[in-house]
Amino acid sequence: MSIIQQLFEDEKLANKDIKQSLRFLLNEWEDIVDAWQIRAWEEYRDVLRLGRKTRLPESQRQILWKVFDNVRGKLKQKKMITYSDMFTELANRISNTKNTLFDYTIVDEAQDISIAQLQFLSALGKLHPDSLFFAGDLGQRIFRQTFSWKAAGVDIQGRSRTLTINYRTSHQIRLTADKLLDPEISDGDGNIEQRGSTISVFNGIKPTIIECSNTEEEVARVGRWIQKRLEEGLKPHEIGVFIRSDEQISRAQKVVNNVGIDYIILNNHIDITANKVTICTMHLTKGLEFRAVAVMACDDEVIPLQSRIETVSDDSDLEEVYNTERHLLYVACTRARDFLLVTGVAPSSEFLEDLIC
């Protein structure tokens, strides 16, 4: 349990007037209070709780504000700050200087920027017109809730464009992966991304989607698929095997061991290694590319992850869980350039039905 979780649990135990769950308190802190760096009761009373569907009357907000204020005070006593605090402090210091730190700033994976991070970048760009360039894909948004960039100090309306040519993924893989997402995806400012307008510059093999009766069958079928790719001339390091969480790593290891080739388990400190198959969780696949990808262990309660669903305390949180889990599988599938296999054990993830249809 993190320090912040412990602080909120202590507050809930000490205050019987708190009707909301611990998960609700943590989400309200992360998505509203800490995210927007709210420091006063009046700010919390009047804030628009974008994305939060559970209504809070003023009387309930007053009770919750005492909790948030107490937590912030205890963090200060411990001489601790949150990541949002850090970026806010950096933004304030940059705003108070006349020195230009960078002439231009390029930001990739912009769809996963937090509010405080965006305000920090906004401060970087204020001293130099047209100095910020953002690149992102709303389909790959897996780390944060939607919020208004304009409200955070960066207005891109009328200054953005959607790139529609895909150079990395085959037409067949892209079409299959896009079934996981809505045809239109919008951001917090109403900018709409049309998924159907994208084209790929090359064709390939249609992806294979399989629901297996048990894990033994899945291990065998994924193994045969990998063996066939090797026989076709692919190198081991051109193959990736992805799973949702660390709990499924042993299933992926069993596949590669049965094929009889070396592998690495990718983490934040290990790079892809020549002549070794890469095994990693879906969250670590961002920015990677392989000629062949097997996304396995897509079982019911694995994706979407049941433990995330069970902690939901707000209708919008449940929608957000499903959306980010869909996007996570989308990211994993689109790491494949030429060959894609997606498998699960019955009952498999409901997302596999979308891929098949």
VEXDO-383046 format. One line per 10 residues: number of its first residue (from 1); their letters; for each residue x, y, z of C-alpha. Coordinates in Angstrom, 3 decimals, padded with zeros to 6 digits, always signed. Each point is the difference from the previous one (the first is absolute). Layout:
REM residues N
NUM> A> X Y Z | ...
This chain:
REM residues 357
1> MSIIQQLFED> +000.000 +000.000 +000.000 | +001.348 +003.417 -000.962 | +000.412 +002.823 +002.514 | -002.865 +001.939 -001.557 | -002.289 -003.047 +000.156 | +000.882 -000.442 +003.667 | -000.732 +003.654 +000.739 | -003.422 -000.234 -001.607 | -000.773 -003.243 +001.816 | +000.887 +001.668 +003.309
11> EKLANKDIKQ> -002.260 +002.941 -000.831 | -002.907 -002.266 -000.875 | +000.364 -001.989 +003.211 | +000.143 +003.198 +002.053 | -003.001 +001.725 -001.613 | -003.325 -001.864 +000.091 | -001.669 +002.717 -002.108 | +001.831 -001.209 -003.104 | -002.498 -002.070 -001.991 | +002.168 -000.582 -003.052
21> SLRFLLNEWE> +002.343 -002.958 -000.460 | +003.767 +000.188 +000.333 | +000.282 -000.511 -003.763 | -002.318 +002.953 -000.619 | +002.118 +002.219 +002.249 | +003.196 -001.025 -001.775 | -001.518 +000.566 -003.451 | -001.417 +003.389 +001.010 | +003.448 +000.967 +001.283 | +001.870 -001.275 -003.063
31> DIVDAWQIRA> -002.408 +001.232 -002.689 | -001.209 +003.281 +001.516 | +001.705 +001.360 +003.114 | +003.639 -000.909 -000.599 | -000.296 +000.019 -003.796 | -001.253 +003.598 -000.073 | +002.081 +000.974 +003.050 | -003.024 +001.230 +001.944 | +001.177 +001.708 +003.179 | -003.101 +001.719 +001.421
41> WEEYRDVLRL> -003.543 -000.975 +000.933 | -001.477 +002.563 -002.391 | +001.904 -001.555 -002.908 | -001.259 -003.479 +000.819 | -003.544 +001.226 +000.567 | -000.147 +001.580 -003.454 | +002.108 -002.403 -002.055 | -001.624 -001.756 -002.959 | +000.617 -003.680 +000.672 | +000.502 -000.931 -003.653
51> GRKTRLPESQ> -000.366 -003.743 -000.525 | -001.392 -000.654 +003.505 | -003.668 -001.017 -000.205 | -000.691 -000.428 +003.717 | -001.530 +003.275 +001.135 | +001.289 +001.607 +003.168 | -002.231 +002.562 +001.774 | +001.777 +002.819 +001.783 | -000.486 -001.639 +003.399 | +001.843 -003.113 -001.185
61> RQILWKVFDN> +002.712 +002.069 -001.645 | +000.616 +001.767 +003.296 | +000.565 -003.326 +001.749 | +002.293 -001.244 -002.753 | +001.930 +003.253 -000.141 | +001.018 -000.413 +003.647 | +001.388 -003.407 -000.935 | +001.963 +001.324 -002.992 | +001.298 +002.967 +001.993 | +001.116 -002.304 +002.827
71> VRGKLKQKKM> +001.794 -002.327 -002.426 | +001.824 +002.878 -001.630 | +000.985 +001.321 +003.424 | +001.369 -003.394 +001.069 | +001.995 -000.303 -003.217 | +001.510 +003.407 +000.756 | +000.909 -001.130 +003.518 | +001.770 -002.991 -001.522 | +001.744 +002.363 -002.442 | -001.505 -001.899 -002.911
81> ITYSDMFTEL> -001.587 +001.209 -003.239 | -001.934 -001.667 -002.793 | +001.074 -000.078 -003.632 | -002.644 +002.621 -000.728 | +001.488 +002.192 +002.754 | +003.419 -000.348 -001.598 | -001.122 +001.031 -003.481 | -002.045 +002.879 +001.439 | +003.044 +001.299 +001.872 | +002.118 -000.279 -003.153
91> ANRISNTKNT> -002.647 +001.895 -001.984 | -000.076 +002.766 +002.630 | +003.773 +000.391 -000.026 | +000.140 +000.115 -003.787 | -002.786 +002.581 -000.088 | +001.995 +002.223 +002.361 | +003.139 +000.034 -002.132 | +000.794 +001.988 -003.129 | +002.421 -002.614 -001.266 | -001.035 -002.311 -002.813
101> LFDYTIVDEA> +000.955 -003.545 +000.948 | -000.744 -001.483 -003.437 | -000.737 +001.605 -003.343 | -002.231 -002.881 -001.038 | -001.482 -003.020 +001.757 | -001.241 -003.179 -001.729 | -002.297 -002.213 +002.065 | -000.798 -003.563 -001.081 | -002.749 -002.225 +001.489 | -001.948 +003.186 +000.697
111> QDISIAQLQF> -003.228 -001.934 +000.576 | +001.337 -001.119 +003.398 | +001.074 +003.411 +001.319 | -001.423 +000.921 +003.409 | -001.494 +003.387 +000.873 | +003.016 +001.127 +002.023 | +002.418 -001.190 -002.688 | -001.901 +001.959 -002.645 | +000.047 +003.143 +002.141 | +003.753 -000.441 +000.423
121> LSALGKLHPD> +000.408 -000.263 -003.786 | -002.255 +003.008 -000.455 | +002.335 +002.004 +002.260 | +002.965 -001.147 -002.111 | -001.667 +001.295 -003.149 | -001.243 +003.382 +001.201 | +003.352 +001.720 -000.492 | +000.320 -001.108 -003.629 | -002.974 +000.093 -002.440 | -000.827 -003.222 -001.860
131> SLFFAGDLGQ> +002.635 -001.910 +001.965 | -002.057 -003.062 +000.987 | -000.615 -002.968 -002.303 | -002.167 -002.891 +001.189 | -000.387 -003.405 -001.644 | -002.412 -002.618 +001.297 | -002.644 -002.589 -000.778 | -003.279 +000.049 +001.915 | -000.323 -003.710 -000.750 | +003.056 -000.655 +002.189
141> RIFRQTFSWK> -001.230 +001.926 +003.035 | +000.439 -002.395 +002.946 | +001.266 +002.066 +002.931 | -002.376 +002.875 +000.775 | -003.551 +001.280 -000.103 | -001.140 +002.504 -002.586 | +000.356 +003.673 +000.878 | -000.111 +003.326 -001.796 | +003.376 +001.086 -001.332 | -001.364 +003.520 -000.450
151> AAGVDIQGRS> -000.886 +000.182 +003.703 | +003.554 -001.117 +000.793 | +001.496 +002.835 -002.063 | +000.599 -001.580 -003.421 | -002.537 +000.715 -002.745 | +000.528 -002.146 -003.105 | -003.382 +000.581 -001.624 | +000.552 +001.061 -003.602 | +003.707 -000.752 +000.312 | -000.009 -003.787 -000.189
161> RTLTINYRTS> -000.254 -002.553 -002.749 | -000.523 -003.732 -000.175 | +002.625 -002.094 -001.780 | -001.689 -002.702 -002.051 | +002.836 -002.061 -001.507 | +001.215 -003.028 +001.965 | +003.501 -001.107 -001.003 | +000.531 -002.601 +002.727 | -002.962 -002.395 +000.093 | -001.539 -002.003 -002.818
171> HQIRLTADKL> -003.456 +000.841 -001.293 | -001.398 -003.257 +001.393 | +001.437 +000.428 +003.503 | -001.077 +003.634 +000.210 | -003.577 -000.790 -001.057 | -000.231 -002.789 +002.565 | +001.431 +002.070 +002.859 | -002.279 +002.939 -000.825 | -003.002 -002.187 +000.821 | +000.912 +000.464 +003.654
181> LDPEISDGDG> -000.599 +003.753 -000.200 | -002.907 +002.248 -000.882 | +000.055 +001.373 -003.579 | +000.291 +003.466 +001.522 | +002.070 +000.871 +003.065 | -000.212 +003.455 +001.555 | +002.127 +001.807 +002.551 | -001.060 +002.284 +002.864 | -000.289 +003.006 -002.314 | -002.211 -001.699 -002.566
191> NIEQRGSTIS> +002.703 -000.612 -002.590 | -001.019 -003.116 -001.931 | +002.303 -002.639 -001.440 | -001.518 -002.032 -002.849 | +001.499 -003.494 +000.140 | -001.453 -001.079 -003.346 | +001.941 +002.560 -002.014 | +003.376 -001.667 +000.676 | +001.674 -002.066 -002.718 | +002.949 -002.392 +000.143
201> VFNGIKPTII> +002.663 +000.014 -002.700 | +000.346 -003.788 -000.244 | -002.063 -003.195 +000.219 | +000.692 -003.098 +002.051 | -001.469 -003.150 +001.477 | -003.388 +000.122 +001.727 | +000.430 -000.250 +003.803 | -000.919 -003.240 +001.744 | -002.368 +000.116 +002.984 | -000.397 -003.243 +001.996
211> ECSNTEEEVA> -001.996 -000.997 +003.070 | +001.575 -003.122 +001.514 | -001.687 -002.524 +002.262 | +002.827 -000.009 +002.554 | +003.481 +001.406 +000.647 | +001.717 -003.110 -001.369 | -001.694 +000.469 -003.353 | +000.882 +003.694 -000.018 | +003.669 -000.686 +000.777 | +000.149 -002.573 -002.795
221> RVGRWIQKRL> -001.722 +002.183 -002.618 | +002.033 +003.116 +000.778 | +003.146 -002.119 -000.110 | -000.864 -001.419 -003.433 | -000.740 +003.522 -001.243 | +003.404 +001.254 +001.175 | +001.753 -003.038 -001.489 | -001.602 +000.711 -003.361 | +001.197 +003.608 +000.070 | +003.543 -001.205 +000.684
231> EEGLKPHEIG> -000.210 -002.483 -002.879 | -001.080 +002.876 -002.245 | +003.253 +001.799 +000.791 | -000.853 +002.314 +002.879 | +002.673 +000.469 +002.666 | -000.892 -000.595 +003.670 | +000.446 +003.705 +000.850 | -002.596 +000.855 -002.646 | -002.636 -001.816 +002.071 | -001.809 +001.332 +003.074
241> VFIRSDEQIS> -002.243 -001.874 +002.430 | -002.236 +002.279 +002.079 | -002.204 -000.597 +003.029 | -002.229 +002.285 +002.074 | +001.794 -000.271 +003.351 | +002.952 -001.615 +001.744 | -002.328 -002.794 +001.162 | -000.113 -001.385 -003.574 | +003.761 +000.093 -000.674 | +000.448 -003.688 +000.851
251> RAQKVVNNVG> -002.428 -000.939 -002.794 | +002.052 +001.967 -002.515 | +003.234 -001.528 +001.319 | -001.412 -003.490 -000.436 | -000.801 +000.740 -003.653 | +003.504 +001.178 -000.859 | +001.676 -002.753 +002.022 | -001.990 -002.610 -001.912 | +001.163 +001.507 -003.297 | +003.561 -000.251 +001.281
261> IDYIILNNHI> +001.249 +003.545 -000.546 | +001.423 +002.627 +002.330 | -002.035 +002.906 +001.299 | +000.195 +003.103 +002.165 | -002.655 +001.359 +002.323 | -000.121 +003.696 -000.732 | -000.173 +002.544 +002.793 | +000.798 +003.705 +000.295 | +003.730 -000.747 +000.070 | +000.402 -002.709 -002.650
271> DITANKVTIC> +000.142 +000.582 -003.754 | -000.875 -002.367 -002.813 | +002.827 -002.525 -000.473 | +001.184 -001.553 -003.260 | -001.128 -003.585 -000.642 | -002.354 -000.026 +002.997 | -003.787 +000.135 +000.013 | -001.355 +002.889 +002.072 | -002.578 -000.724 +002.724 | -001.637 +002.950 +001.713
281> TMHLTKGLEF> -003.211 +001.431 +001.406 | -002.211 +002.144 -002.207 | +000.876 +003.203 +001.860 | +003.650 -000.359 -001.018 | -000.723 -000.431 -003.717 | -000.425 +003.698 -000.740 | +002.516 +001.165 -002.569 | +001.033 -003.548 -000.915 | -000.345 -001.717 -003.366 | +000.301 -003.649 -001.015
291> RAVAVMACDD> -000.593 -001.800 -003.265 | -002.106 -002.586 +001.857 | -001.960 +000.384 +003.238 | -001.898 -002.571 +002.049 | -002.361 +001.567 +002.539 | -000.990 -002.898 +002.255 | -001.885 -000.703 +003.244 | -002.855 +002.307 -000.996 | -002.388 -001.761 +002.355 | -003.159 +001.187 +001.679
301> EVIPLQSRIE> +000.906 +002.001 +003.147 | +003.539 +000.491 -001.351 | -000.871 +002.695 -002.520 | -001.845 +002.027 +001.066 | +001.745 -000.693 +003.272 | -002.510 -001.111 +002.620 | +001.940 +001.548 +002.892 | -000.349 +003.430 -001.656 | -003.732 -000.456 -000.520 | -000.512 -001.028 +003.634
311> TVSDDSDLEE> +001.533 +003.252 +001.273 | -002.322 +002.219 -002.062 | -002.097 +002.412 +002.063 | -001.383 +002.278 -002.713 | -001.841 -000.738 -003.264 | +002.477 +002.063 -001.965 | +002.858 -001.934 +001.628 | -001.476 -003.252 -001.305 | -000.236 +001.460 -003.497 | +003.555 +001.237 +000.302
321> VYNTERHLLY> +001.233 -003.448 +001.053 | -001.610 -001.638 -003.022 | +001.294 +002.707 -002.346 | +003.582 -000.131 +001.231 | +000.012 -003.817 -000.042 | -001.225 +000.057 -003.604 | +002.673 +002.527 -000.887 | +002.609 -002.125 +001.752 | -000.856 -003.014 -002.156 | -000.024 +002.288 -003.047
331> VACTRARDFL> +003.524 +001.168 +000.815 | +001.204 -003.599 +000.368 | -001.540 -001.092 -003.299 | +001.366 +002.944 -001.981 | +003.595 -000.789 +000.989 | -000.182 -002.673 -002.736 | +001.168 +000.896 -003.488 | -000.692 -003.166 -002.035 | -001.464 -002.767 +002.202 | -002.421 +000.141 +002.928
341> LVTGVAPSSE> -001.407 -002.796 +002.163 | -002.435 +000.664 +002.866 | -001.013 -002.860 +002.304 | -001.961 -000.610 +003.165 | -001.341 -002.927 +001.986 | -003.759 -000.530 +000.221 | -001.754 +001.917 +001.310 | +002.165 +002.509 -001.836 | -000.075 +003.778 +000.200 | -003.062 +001.686 -001.440
351> FLEDLIC> +002.416 +002.088 -002.071 | +000.873 -003.031 -002.141 | -003.559 -000.008 -001.324 | +000.567 +003.538 -001.304 | +003.177 -001.090 -001.776 | -001.719 -002.954 -001.681 | -003.116 +001.801 -001.262
